[in-house]
Amino acid sequence: MSSDDLSKRTKKRRINQRVEERLALVESSLNVSRVRDTNSYNDLDSFPSNSNQMVYSLEDQDIDSPEFEELGQDELDNVNVNCFVDVAIDMSASTLTSTTACETSSDSHIRREESVNNCFDLDAFGNQCESDEESFSSKSESDIGIGEDESHLNSHLAKWASGNNISMVALGSLLLILRPFHPSLPKDPRTLLNTPRNFNTDIKSIAGGKYFHFGIMDSVTHVLKKGLLNCLDGIQEIWLQISIDGLPLFKSSNDQFWPILGKIVLPFKTSPFIIGLFSGKNKPENVSEYLNDFTQEMRVLEDEPVHLDTYSFLIKIQCFVCDAPARSFLKRVKGHTGYHGCEKCKQKGEWRNKMTFPLVDAEKRTDEDIGHDHQIGVSLLQTLAIGLVSQFPYEPMHMVFQGVMKRLMFYWFKSPVSKGLRIGPRPIQQISENLVSFQDFIPREFARKCRALSEMDRWKATEFRQFLIYSGIVALKGHLSLEHYNHFLMLYVAIFSLSSPDFFQDHADYAHELLCIFVRQCEILYDKEFVVYNVHGLVHLAEDVKRYGPLDAYSAFPFESYLKQLKQLVHKPQSTLEQVVKRLLEKRNLDVPVQKQKQNLKFDVPLKKHVNGHVPPLFQGYSQFEQVNCKKFFLSRRKGDNCVKICGAFFLIRNILSSGDSIEVILVVERFSKVCDFFEKPVKSSYLDIHLASDLKGNFETFHISQVEKELVLLPYKNMQVLIPFCHE
């Protein structure tokens, strides 16, 4: 056999191999197999029954022809690309023609390279798809096999793209791939998402930046229309919480947002929503300009009812949820570092290298007498029916968890040795190991697991809350001095009582007394610099809890979660305000929530079958399950989610049973036989339903899931377990 024949065969085999590889790739990625289903193309009588007929083989091509002879390696790749692209398009039509399967001219390659490059240019989508639009416009839906589900594709694809924050460039590229198979899809992603085009006139240049006002009434009514209208029967007033805070966008620039957020809290609770958005290099230079649209609309809503369908109601403000700098900015009062910086009492601070507020019984400020020494100007909020003292509570996330708890831990673990307050390296290591060992015991409801103390500088507010309310009393016991540990227990009992829906009303006065003692002793046990603004604020905490409910009822946690989602809507540093406004209006038009939510949760329905558990004789024939999701908590056989209180006793869940013909859920549990107090000062822990448990009986009992009173956090302590009930939302 001559060398020329071998060369021809090699070239022929190489081309066939590459074509087959490309066709296999397009089958898997673009689901070409769906096109081959003859049931989807009942009108295509000539559709080939043998799938092999659709492979564009080059066996019959003349390999010696000039057009193949002159092709190099790159040209072969382009031939293969053109083959499978044309195959995909032609298979959507009524016939498959091999004459147009492969374009080999150099002009066609250039055109295709240009079209690929244009995929990443939003303005080029029209030109890119013009020829496709013309070719598909002459074909009816029946010709291309569009079923009934096709009419919903646009809506589902738009909601998917908006809900997952898909960029316009990526969505545009996806549309170019899908349009040959679904010609009903638009060629421009802005058409698919119904992106607003004429909102720029509503963007104002104010206070050194730009501002867009979404509106209080529009935002509230949009939330109510999502399944809450039935809750308005007999309702005359809707109460909002308002949150305002700064949001840095990038580490490399000063660009930042100052959004105005709201949340319905009475007569029912909703997720946060946006009312207004400011964008600039710094916070708004003029707070009156910044709040002007908000206050103007709010004054109208306080007096004139909103009419929605057959319902009519007023919109009022319950309180403002802000950190200390934001409260000072909005109310135009002295900041937390000023001598008259306390917003709740009239004491004058003392400078001790830091501004401190050592008194716990100073004269209180009132809405009528906020104090000329405290206020530095007139706030536009004073034109509303709100109190600048009573309706600006001390926000617990920033003050208690990121303020007081973080400060205590700094003194224990990182303060200068010269202060004589830092504990030794071995106790610090043991506390850190305790926290890490708790990871497997943290329930699923907690957003974050415990981390080592070496990462304390990067702890989030939820981790400081977890340490203060749950893991701290266990991890610290035996490693802090008894005096400091008992002092910490005062803070623990007070904050636990004010956080718990079961105890905040009855224990508020007692918690206030404990916090006053705690603040007084801080100056003795630590130093005079310790009682800064946040620590002093503890003495005013119980008063806010009496007015607004447990600490979680007016914390910034839900608003901070919303800010995180808001920041993720920014894809590039240019025109940040316009980007976010477009994305938010798209979500509003598509009814897509800004914050991702769990969909289609079925409560009291067990999940994940297994066959390895204990089944009492009375329940033989019942199916066994690993977990069940209840309205208030999540229960499972795994440690961390398996500790419950039933009928006043404490149990571990060993199995979950359910009959096949009913939704009855039975828990197989094992009882703790020994339960006692974990601490006795300043109050017995059992008064707060906190116990030290041991000695499981070994006998199994059964209860209906409706008999569960509480889910508890179980943390190991020596050879026993500490049981702590949930006390936060």
C-alpha positions in Angstrom: 0.0 0.0 0.0 1.4 3.3 -1.0 2.2 6.1 1.4 -0.4 8.3 -0.3 -3.1 5.7 0.5 -2.0 5.5 4.1 -2.1 9.3 4.4 -5.6 9.4 2.9 -6.8 6.8 5.3 -5.2 8.4 8.3 -6.7 11.8 7.4 -10.1 10.2 6.7 -10.1 8.3 10.0 -9.0 11.5 11.9 -11.9 13.5 10.4 -14.4 10.7 11.2 -13.2 10.4 14.8 -13.4 14.1 15.4 -16.9 14.4 14.0 -18.1 11.5 16.2 -16.6 13.1 19.3 -18.3 16.4 18.5 -21.6 14.8 17.9 -21.4 12.9 21.2 -20.5 16.1 23.0 -23.5 18.0 21.6 -25.8 15.0 22.4 -24.9 15.1 26.1 -24.7 18.9 26.6 -27.7 20.0 24.4 -29.9 16.9 24.9 -30.1 16.1 21.2 -31.6 12.8 22.1 -34.8 14.7 22.8 -34.9 15.7 19.2 -34.5 12.1 18.0 -37.6 11.0 19.9 -40.1 10.4 17.1 -42.9 10.9 19.6 -42.0 14.5 19.9 -42.2 14.9 16.1 -45.4 13.2 15.1 -45.7 15.5 12.0 -42.3 14.5 10.7 -43.2 11.4 8.7 -39.8 11.3 7.2 -37.9 11.4 10.5 -35.3 8.6 10.3 -36.0 5.6 12.5 -32.4 4.6 12.7 -30.4 7.0 14.8 -27.3 6.0 12.8 -28.7 7.8 9.8 -28.3 11.1 11.6 -24.5 10.8 12.0 -22.8 13.0 9.5 -20.1 10.6 8.4 -17.4 11.6 5.9 -17.0 8.1 4.6 -18.6 9.1 1.3 -16.7 12.3 0.9 -13.8 12.6 -1.5 -10.8 12.9 0.8 -8.7 14.0 -2.2 -10.9 17.0 -3.0 -9.1 20.3 -2.8 -11.3 21.6 0.0 -10.1 18.7 2.3 -6.6 18.5 1.0 -5.9 22.1 2.1 -7.3 21.8 5.6 -4.9 21.8 8.5 -5.4 20.8 12.2 -7.2 24.0 13.1 -9.4 23.9 10.0 -10.4 20.3 10.9 -11.6 21.5 14.3 -13.7 24.2 12.7 -15.2 21.7 10.2 -16.3 19.6 13.2 -17.8 22.6 15.0 -19.7 23.6 12.0 -20.9 20.0 11.5 -22.5 19.6 14.9 -23.9 23.1 15.0 -25.6 22.6 11.7 -26.8 19.2 12.7 -28.4 20.6 15.8 -30.2 23.3 13.8 -31.2 21.1 10.9 -32.7 18.4 13.2 -35.1 21.1 14.5 -36.5 21.5 11.0 -38.5 19.0 9.0 -35.6 17.6 7.1 -32.0 16.8 7.6 -29.8 17.8 4.6 -26.2 16.6 4.4 -25.4 19.2 1.8 -25.4 22.0 4.4 -23.9 19.9 7.2 -20.4 21.1 6.8 -19.3 24.5 5.8 -15.7 24.5 4.8 -15.1 27.9 3.2 -12.8 30.3 5.0 -15.5 33.0 5.0 -17.9 30.7 7.0 -15.2 30.1 9.6 -14.7 33.9 10.0 -18.4 34.5 10.4 -18.7 31.8 13.0 -15.7 33.1 15.0 -17.3 36.6 15.0 -20.6 35.2 16.2 -18.9 33.4 19.1 -17.2 36.6 20.1 -20.4 38.5 20.0 -21.9 36.1 22.5 -20.2 38.1 25.2 -21.4 41.5 23.9 -24.9 42.3 25.1 -25.4 44.9 22.4 -24.6 42.4 19.7 -27.4 39.9 20.5 -29.7 41.5 17.9 -27.1 41.2 15.1 -26.0 37.8 16.3 -29.5 36.2 16.1 -30.9 38.2 13.2 -30.4 35.4 10.7 -31.7 32.8 13.1 -34.7 34.9 13.7 -35.5 35.1 10.0 -35.0 31.3 9.6 -37.3 30.4 12.5 -39.9 33.0 11.8 -41.2 31.1 8.8 -41.7 27.9 10.8 -44.8 27.3 12.9 -44.7 25.8 16.4 -46.0 22.5 15.1 -43.2 22.4 12.5 -40.5 22.6 15.2 -42.3 20.3 17.7 -43.0 22.8 20.6 -45.2 21.1 23.3 -47.5 22.6 25.9 -44.7 22.8 28.4 -42.8 25.1 26.0 -45.1 28.0 26.9 -43.8 27.9 30.5 -40.1 27.7 29.6 -39.7 31.4 29.5 -41.1 31.9 32.9 -39.2 29.1 34.5 -35.9 30.2 32.9 -36.4 33.8 33.9 -37.1 32.9 37.5 -34.2 30.5 37.6 -31.8 33.2 36.3 -33.1 35.9 38.6 -33.2 33.7 41.7 -29.6 32.5 41.2 -28.2 35.9 40.2 -27.1 34.7 36.8 -25.2 37.4 34.9 -26.6 38.9 31.7 -23.6 37.7 29.7 -24.0 34.1 30.9 -27.8 34.2 30.4 -27.3 35.6 26.9 -24.9 32.8 26.0 -27.4 30.2 27.3 -30.2 31.7 25.2 -28.1 31.5 22.0 -27.6 27.8 22.7 -31.2 27.1 23.5 -32.9 29.1 20.8 -32.4 26.6 18.0 -34.3 24.1 20.0 -36.8 26.5 21.6 -37.4 29.4 19.2 -40.0 30.9 21.5 -37.1 32.1 23.7 -36.1 35.7 23.2 -32.6 36.5 21.9 -32.0 39.2 24.5 -31.8 38.3 28.2 -33.3 41.7 29.1 -36.5 40.7 27.3 -36.6 37.4 29.1 -36.2 39.1 32.5 -38.5 42.0 31.7 -35.8 44.4 32.7 -37.1 47.9 33.2 -35.7 50.4 30.8 -37.0 53.8 31.9 -36.2 54.0 35.6 -33.2 56.3 35.3 -35.5 59.3 35.6 -36.4 58.2 39.2 -32.7 58.2 40.3 -31.9 61.4 42.2 -28.5 63.0 42.8 -28.6 63.9 46.5 -26.3 64.1 49.5 -23.1 63.4 47.6 -24.4 60.3 45.8 -27.4 58.8 44.0 -30.7 57.6 45.5 -33.6 55.5 44.2 -36.9 55.3 46.2 -38.8 52.0 45.8 -41.6 53.2 48.1 -43.0 52.1 51.4 -46.5 51.4 50.1 -45.4 49.7 46.9 -43.0 47.4 48.9 -45.6 46.6 51.6 -48.4 45.8 49.1 -46.0 43.7 47.0 -45.3 41.6 50.1 -48.9 41.3 51.1 -50.0 40.1 47.7 -47.8 37.1 48.1 -50.4 35.0 50.0 -50.9 37.3 53.0 -54.1 39.1 52.0 -56.2 36.6 54.0 -54.4 37.7 57.1 -55.7 41.3 56.8 -59.2 40.4 58.0 -60.1 42.9 60.8 -56.6 44.5 60.6 -56.6 48.3 60.9 -52.8 48.9 61.3 -49.6 47.3 60.0 -46.5 48.0 62.0 -43.0 48.1 60.4 -39.5 47.8 61.7 -37.1 50.1 59.8 -33.4 49.3 59.5 -30.7 51.6 58.0 -27.0 50.7 57.8 -24.0 51.1 55.6 -22.9 48.4 53.2 -19.3 48.5 51.8 -19.2 47.0 48.3 -15.6 46.4 47.6 -12.3 46.1 49.5 -10.4 48.2 46.9 -12.7 51.3 46.9 -15.0 53.4 49.1 -18.1 52.5 47.1 -21.0 51.8 49.5 -24.7 51.4 49.8 -27.0 52.9 52.5 -30.3 51.0 52.0 -33.5 51.7 53.9 -35.0 48.3 54.7 -38.3 47.4 56.3 -40.0 44.4 57.7 -43.6 43.8 58.9 -43.7 42.7 62.5 -47.3 43.2 63.5 -49.9 41.6 63.2 -47.7 39.0 61.5 -44.0 38.8 60.5 -42.4 38.9 57.1 -38.9 38.8 55.6 -37.2 42.2 55.1 -37.8 44.3 51.9 -36.2 47.4 50.5 -37.7 50.9 50.6 -34.9 53.0 49.3 -31.2 52.7 48.2 -28.4 55.3 48.3 -25.1 54.8 46.6 -22.0 56.9 47.1 -18.3 57.0 48.1 -19.3 57.8 51.7 -22.4 57.9 53.8 -25.0 60.5 52.8 -23.6 64.0 53.4 -27.0 65.4 54.3 -29.3 63.2 56.3 -32.3 65.4 55.6 -31.9 64.9 51.9 -31.4 61.2 52.4 -34.5 60.8 54.4 -36.7 63.2 52.5 -38.6 60.7 50.3 -39.0 58.3 53.1 -40.4 60.8 55.6 -42.7 62.4 53.1 -44.3 59.1 52.2 -44.4 58.0 55.8 -46.3 61.1 56.9 -49.0 60.4 54.4 -49.3 56.7 55.3 -49.6 57.4 59.1 -52.8 59.4 58.4 -54.3 58.1 55.2 -55.3 54.4 55.0 -53.9 52.2 52.3 -56.6 50.5 50.2 -55.7 47.0 48.9 -58.5 45.0 47.3 -61.3 45.1 49.9 -58.9 45.9 52.8 -58.0 49.2 54.3 -55.2 49.8 56.9 -52.7 52.4 58.2 -48.9 51.8 58.1 -47.0 52.8 61.2 -43.4 52.4 62.4 -42.8 50.2 65.5 -39.1 50.9 65.9 -35.8 51.6 64.1 -33.2 48.7 64.2 -29.8 50.3 63.7 -26.3 50.1 65.2 -25.0 53.0 67.3 -23.3 55.0 64.5 -26.4 54.8 62.3 -28.7 55.8 65.2 -26.5 58.8 65.9 -26.5 59.7 62.2 -30.3 59.5 61.8 -31.3 61.2 65.0 -28.6 63.8 64.7 -27.3 63.2 68.3 -23.8 62.8 69.7 -22.1 59.5 69.0 -21.1 56.7 71.3 -17.7 58.3 71.9 -19.1 61.6 73.1 -19.4 62.7 76.8 -23.2 62.7 76.4 -23.3 59.8 74.1 -25.7 57.5 76.0 -29.1 57.6 74.2 -31.1 56.3 77.2 -29.8 58.3 80.2 -28.3 61.7 80.9 -25.1 60.7 82.6 -21.9 62.4 81.5 -19.2 60.0 80.4 -15.7 59.7 81.9 -12.6 59.7 79.8 -10.3 56.8 80.9 -8.3 56.3 77.7 -11.7 55.4 76.4 -15.1 57.1 76.9 -16.8 55.1 79.7 -20.2 55.3 81.3 -19.9 53.7 84.8 -23.3 54.7 86.3 -26.2 52.4 86.2 -28.9 54.6 87.7 -28.6 57.9 86.0 -31.6 60.0 85.1 -33.4 58.6 82.0 -34.0 60.5 78.8 -37.5 60.7 77.4 -39.0 61.3 73.9 -40.1 64.7 75.2 -36.8 65.5 76.9 -34.0 64.0 74.7 -31.6 66.6 76.1 -29.9 69.6 74.5 -26.5 68.3 75.5 -27.2 65.1 73.5 -28.8 66.4 70.3 -26.7 68.3 67.8 -29.4 69.2 65.3 -33.0 68.7 64.2 -33.7 65.3 62.6 -36.3 64.9 59.8 -37.5 61.9 61.7 -39.0 64.3 64.3 -41.7 65.1 61.8 -43.0 61.6 62.1 -45.1 60.1 64.9 -42.1 58.4 66.5 -40.1 58.8 69.7 -36.3 59.4 69.3 -35.7 57.5 72.6 -38.3 54.9 73.0 -38.5 53.8 69.3 -34.7 53.4 68.9 -33.9 50.4 71.0 -30.3 49.2 71.7 -29.8 46.6 68.9 -28.6 43.3 70.5 -26.6 41.9 67.6 -24.2 44.7 67.6 -24.3 45.7 71.2 -24.5 42.4 73.1 -22.9 39.8 70.9 -20.4 41.7 68.8 -19.9 44.3 71.5 -20.0 42.9 75.1 -19.3 39.2 74.4 -16.4 40.0 72.0 -14.9 42.4 74.5 -15.0 39.8 77.3 -13.3 37.2 75.1 -10.6 39.7 74.1 -9.8 40.3 77.7 -9.7 36.6 78.5 -7.7 35.4 75.5 -5.9 38.4 73.8 -5.4 41.2 76.3 -1.9 42.4 77.1 -0.1 40.3 79.7 0.6 43.5 81.6 -3.1 43.8 82.5 -2.9 40.5 84.3 -6.3 39.4 82.9 -5.4 37.0 80.2 -5.6 33.3 81.1 -2.8 30.9 80.4 -2.1 29.2 77.0 -3.0 25.7 78.2 -6.6 26.8 79.4 -7.0 28.7 76.1 -6.0 25.6 74.1 -8.4 23.5 76.1 -11.3 25.9 75.7 -10.6 26.0 71.9 -10.6 22.2 71.7 -13.9 22.1 73.6 -15.4 24.4 71.1 -14.2 22.3 68.1 -15.5 19.1 69.8 -18.9 20.7 70.0 -19.2 20.9 66.2 -20.9 17.5 65.8 -23.4 18.4 68.5 -24.6 21.7 67.0 -28.2 21.4 65.7 -29.0 21.9 62.1 -30.9 25.1 62.8 -27.6 26.9 63.6 -26.1 28.7 60.6 -22.5 28.2 61.8 -20.6 25.5 63.7 -18.2 26.3 66.6 -14.7 27.4 65.5 -11.4 27.5 67.3 -10.3 30.6 69.3 -7.5 31.1 66.8 -10.1 32.2 64.3 -11.9 34.5 66.8 -11.0 37.6 64.8 -13.1 36.3 62.0 -16.1 35.1 64.0 -19.5 36.3 62.9 -22.2 37.7 65.2 -24.0 34.4 65.1 -20.9 32.6 66.5 -20.6 35.1 69.4 -24.3 34.6 70.1 -23.9 30.8 70.1 -20.9 31.1 72.5 -22.8 33.4 74.9 -26.2 31.6 75.0 -25.1 28.0 74.5 -21.6 26.8 74.3 -19.8 29.3 76.5 -21.0 28.0 79.9 -19.8 24.5 79.1 -16.5 25.4 77.3 -15.4 27.9 80.0 -16.2 25.9 83.1 -13.1 24.8 85.0 -10.8 27.0 82.8 -11.8 30.5 84.0 -11.2 31.5 87.6 -14.3 30.9 89.7 -14.8 34.6 90.3 -14.7 35.5 86.6 -16.9 32.4 85.7 -19.6 33.4 88.2 -19.5 36.9 86.9 -20.0 35.6 83.3 -22.9 33.5 84.6 -24.7 36.8 85.6 -24.5 38.0 82.0 -25.5 34.5 80.7 -28.6 34.2 82.8 -29.7 37.7 82.0 -29.2 37.4 78.2 -30.7 33.9 78.2 -33.8 35.1 80.0 -34.2 38.1 77.7 -33.8 36.0 74.6 -36.2 33.2 75.6 -39.8 33.5 74.5 -40.7 31.5 77.6 -38.9 33.7 80.2 -38.5 37.3 78.9 -41.8 38.6 80.3 -41.5 37.1 83.8 -37.7 37.5 84.2 -37.2 40.9 82.7 -36.9 42.7 86.0 -34.6 40.1 87.4 -32.4 40.2 84.3 -32.2 44.0 84.7 -30.9 43.6 88.3 -28.3 41.0 87.2 -27.1 43.3 84.4 -26.7 46.2 86.7 -24.6 44.1 89.1 -22.6 42.7 86.1 -21.8 46.3 84.9 -20.7 47.4 88.4 -18.4 44.5 88.9 -16.8 44.9 85.5 -14.9 47.9 86.8 -13.6 45.8 89.7 -12.8 42.5 87.9 -11.3 44.0 84.8 -10.4 47.7 84.6 -12.0 51.1 84.5 -11.7 51.1 80.7 -14.0 48.2 80.4 -17.3 49.9 80.9 -17.6 51.5 77.4 -20.8 52.4 75.6 -21.8 48.8 74.7 -21.2 47.5 78.2 -23.1 50.3 79.8 -26.0 49.8 77.4 -26.8 46.4 79.1 -28.5 48.3 81.9 -31.1 49.6 79.4 -31.7 46.3 77.7 -34.5 45.0 79.8 -36.6 48.1 79.2 -36.5 47.6 75.4 -37.3 43.9 75.8 -40.5 44.8 77.8 -41.6 47.1 75.0 -40.6 45.0 71.9 -40.3 41.4 73.0 -37.3 39.0 73.3 -34.0 40.1 71.9 -34.5 38.3 68.5 -37.7 40.3 67.9 -35.8 43.4 67.2 -32.3 42.2 66.3 -30.5 43.1 63.1 -29.9 39.5 62.1 -32.6 39.3 59.4 -31.6 42.7 58.0 -27.9 41.7 57.8 -28.9 38.6 55.9 -30.7 40.8 53.4 -27.7 43.1 53.0 -25.6 40.1 52.1 -28.0 39.1 49.3 -28.2 42.8 48.2 -24.4 42.9 47.8 -24.4 39.7 45.6 -26.5 41.6 43.0 -23.5 43.7 42.2 -21.5 42.2 39.3 -19.2 45.0 38.3 -17.9 48.2 39.9 -19.6 50.6 37.4 -23.1 51.8 37.9 -23.7 49.8 41.0 -26.9 51.5 41.9 -28.4 51.0 38.5 -27.4 47.3 38.5 -29.1 46.6 41.8 -32.2 48.6 41.0 -32.6 46.6 37.8 -32.1 43.3 39.5 -34.6 44.1 42.3 -37.3 45.3 39.9 -36.8 42.2 37.9 -37.3 40.0 41.0 -40.3 42.0 41.9 -41.9 41.6 38.4 -41.1 37.9 38.4 -42.2 37.4 42.0 -38.7 36.1 43.0 -37.6 36.7 46.6 -34.3 38.5 47.2 -33.4 36.0 49.9 -33.4 32.3 49.0 -36.1 30.4 50.8 -36.8 26.7 51.3 -39.5 25.7 48.9 -42.2 23.1 49.3 -41.4 22.1 52.9 -43.7 19.4 54.2 -44.1 19.5 57.9 -44.4 16.4 60.1 -43.5 14.2 57.0 -40.6 11.8 57.7 -37.8 11.5 55.3 -34.9 9.2 54.4 -36.0 5.6 55.0 -33.7 3.1 56.6 -34.0 -0.4 58.1 -31.4 -0.3 60.9 -33.4 1.0 63.9 -35.4 -0.5 66.8 -39.1 -1.0 66.1 -41.3 -1.9 69.2 -43.6 -4.8 68.7 -46.7 -2.6 68.8 -45.4 -0.8 65.6 -44.3 -3.7 63.5 -44.9 -3.0 59.9 -44.2 0.8 60.3 -41.6 2.3 58.1 -38.4 3.6 59.6 -37.0 7.1 58.8 -33.9 9.2 59.6 -35.5 12.6 60.1 -38.6 14.7 60.2 -39.1 18.5 59.7 -41.5 20.1 62.1 -42.9 23.6 62.0 -40.8 24.7 65.0 -37.8 22.4 64.8 -35.9 19.7 62.9 -35.6 16.3 64.5 -33.3 13.4 63.5 -31.6 10.3 64.8 -28.2 12.0 64.4 -26.6 13.7 67.4 -27.3 17.4 67.4 -30.9 17.0 66.3 -32.0 14.2 68.6 -32.5 15.7 72.0 -36.1 16.6 73.0 -38.2 17.4 76.0 -41.5 15.4 76.2 -43.9 15.5 79.1 -41.4 17.2 81.4 -38.7 14.6 80.8 -35.6 14.5 78.5 -34.9 12.0 75.8 -32.7 11.1 72.9 -34.4 10.1 69.6 -33.4 6.6 68.5 -35.9 6.0 65.7 -38.7 7.7 63.7 -41.6 5.6 62.6 -44.5 6.2 60.3 -47.3 4.0 58.9 -47.7 4.0 55.1 -51.4 4.9 55.1 -51.3 7.9 57.4 -49.2 10.8 58.4 -48.8 9.6 62.0 -45.2 10.0 63.2 -44.0 8.1 66.2 -40.7 8.8 68.0 -38.8 5.9 69.6 -36.8 7.6 72.4 -34.5 6.7 75.3 -34.9 8.6 78.6 -32.1 10.2 80.7 -32.5 8.7 84.2 -30.4 11.3 86.1 -31.0 15.0 85.7 -29.6 17.8 87.9 -28.6 21.5 87.9 -25.5 22.5 85.9 -25.0 25.6 88.0 -26.6 27.1 91.1 -25.5 30.7 91.0 -26.9 33.3 90.4 -30.0 31.1 90.0 -30.4 27.3 89.7 -30.1 26.3 86.1 -33.2 24.2 86.3 -35.3 27.4 86.6 -34.2 28.1 83.0 -34.7 24.5 81.9 -31.0 23.9 81.7 -29.9 20.6 83.1 -26.9 18.2 83.5 -28.1 14.8 82.3 -26.5 11.3 82.4 -27.3 7.6 82.5 -29.6 6.6 79.7 -32.0 4.0 80.9 -31.6 1.6 77.9 -35.3 1.1 77.6 -37.2 2.5 74.6 -40.4 4.5 74.9 -42.7 5.8 72.1 -44.4 9.2 71.8 -46.4 10.9 69.1 -44.5 13.8 67.5 -47.1 16.3 68.7 -46.1 15.6 72.3 -42.6 17.2 71.8 -42.4 20.3 73.9 -38.9 21.5 73.1 -35.8 20.7 71.1 -32.6 21.1 73.1 -29.0 21.6 72.4 -26.9 18.8 73.9 -23.3 19.5 74.6 -20.8 17.0 76.2 -19.3 17.8 79.6 -16.9 15.2 81.0 -18.9 12.0 80.9 -22.3 13.7 81.0 -24.4 16.0 78.8 -25.6 19.6 79.3 -29.1 20.2 77.9 -29.9 23.8 76.9 -33.3 24.6 75.3 -33.5 26.7 72.2 -34.1 30.4 73.0 -33.6 32.2 69.7 -35.6 32.2 66.4 
